[in-house]
Amino acid sequence: MLGLAAVCIAVYGGVAGFSFVNFDDDLYVYANPYTLGGLTAANFLHALRATDLYYWHPLALLSHMLDVELFGLNPGAHHAVNLLLHILNSILVYIVLRRMTGAVWRSAAGAALFAAHPLHVESVVWISERKDVLCGFFWLLTVLAYSWYAERPSPKRMLAVAAGFICALMSKPMAVTLPFALLLLDYWPLHRFDQARKWKKIAGLVLEKAPLMLLAAVDAVATAALQRAAGATILLAAIPLPLRIGNALVAYAAYLWRAIWPQNLSVLYIYRRDLPVWEPIAAGFLLAAVTAFVALGRRRYLVTGWLWFLGVLVPTIGLIQVGYQSSADRFVYLPLIGLLVMAVWGAAELAARWSVRRVAWASAAVLAVLAADGRVQAGYWRDGVSLFRHAVRHTRNNYVAHTLLGSALAERGQTAEAIPEFEQAVRTEPGYGLARNDLGAALGKQGRYQEALAQLDAAVRLMPYYGPAHYNRGEALMRLGRGPEALAEFDEALRREIPAQFRYSAHNDAGVILNNTGAFPLAAAHFEQALSVMPASAEARKNLASALFNQGRIDEAIAEMSQCLQLNPGDKDAAARLEAMQSRKPLK
């Protein structure tokens, strides 16, 4: 087990010096006011009901809050927690395989490959993918509990299985395939199908998992509804079913190839609408050939491993398209276990006549190559600019990667360098609303509000469901002095499920417009809403104090401004405003 930890550290030891990246890390951690507030009772309740990040996964959100509570915004510590979970998962892979098969060295080899394989880099190094390694942890605990249940079935033991499964679902909805995976384990290595023999008894193995399947179905339906409401499945209507099926076949083949030859990996493989007909045909023949080999080979570990790989991937294979990726390395964090079992057990059979020394050297060589490749791949994640420059270099026409590279540059304050990346994305895919939105926001930062508005008009037209685009358009309108139109856009943004930082800004900016037009009670209400999202905001609290003062609610205004000074003792503007309020002078 120490050896597995050493392998993980050898591959990922450098992550302690890595930064956050501008690909969901802002939504989950460094710009999420609930996460920034740490693990409080209110934030705990928010995590249990939050649905604004495309699906319900409260344990993942709570883990980020706990990180902030313990480590603040130290990205190295957040990375270290992901690494710790991957170490635990690698150890669990060994424990589970050994418990179910009794094969010590094969189980150790499979776990070592799981620890080192470069396809796992995305799940381990990407802080936002905490949900992946956390789901993997509870998934493997569930499998361990199930092996205990299979030894002597009882309601108590099945309750432990159900508890683990619920925790996996609360970490990431991809766990919906876990009941299917348990059925595969009944076939091999648990051999419960042999114990059942008759079809009625085999049906009983299915029925015993009915409660788990029901939980999975409920979670799947809820996830689909949330993603549809958030616009994540907007591509579904634009991509015909035959193309989605073709892409799914190609994606399966791509995952299989990357598992064997993990080179030129990218954080994002863009969805291709111009997929040549021969590619899905060739991929289909490849999958059929492997399936036939597995079926005719009559090796149970091949059947379980292959069906595990195919089946666990189903929710993310693209039949229901979510996002702009054709495939993603993070999706194979758990499905890869099936291929590793096939490889290790198959290699053990082929090398049965080899000497122990020869087997050891061959195994060490494979592990060393994978670990070295994984360490190089992990290095690209040191920051957003490095990550997306690598993606742009190793993929073609990747307008999403250009957009994210622009966003990473913009976060560094390099707006002038970011704008050409956004423009390249728009040229490559004029209908990509996120690039239009980010280009508009960047132009706004340069004070080019009229140009910004043109891009944001397009963004809102392309993505009427996308709240941040409405907010950014409202911001541009406000800067152009078109207050009523800006208010309408802020209201539209607030009607959407939008990340908390946009909700805060929309309330605050709407309050500023209303305060400037004399609608003081409405302005105060917006500032109060802004503070409910971000209680530590000095700007919103000062704005609220001004709105209260303008209504003649002097004592309340003084109390708010005093609280602002208590939170920020060095705020000279707040001190000057407080002095003016106390002397009953009009505020500037």
Protein Blocks (a to p, Z undefined) as FASTA:
>chain_A
ZZmmmmmmmmmmmmmmpccdfehjlmmmmmmmklmnopafklmmmmmmgckgopacfklm
mmmmmmmmmnopafklmmmmmmmmmmmmmmmmmmmmmmmnopaklmmmmmmmmmmmmklm
mmmmmmklmmmmmmmmmmmmmmmmmmmmmmmgcfklmmmmmmmmmmmmmmomklmmmmmm
mmmmmmpmnlmmmmnopamlmmmmmmmmmmmmmmmmmmmmmmmmmmmmnopmmmmmmpcf
klmmmmmmmmmmmmmmmmmmcghiafbdcddfklcfklmmmmmmmmmmmmmmmmmnopak
lmmmmmmmmmmmmmmnopacghjbfbdfklmmmmmmmmmmmmmmmmmmmmmmpcfklmmm
mmmmmmmmmmmmmmmmmmmmmpmklmmmmmmmmpghilklmmmmmmmmmmnopamlmmmm
mmmmmmmmmmlmklmmmmmmmmmmnopamlmmmmmmmmmmmmmmlmklmmmmmmmmmmno
paklmmmmmmmmmmpccdfklmmmmmmmmmmmmmmnopamlmmmmmmmmmmmmmmlmklm
mmmmmmmmmnopamlmmmmmmmmmmmmmmlmklmmmmmmmmnopacZZ
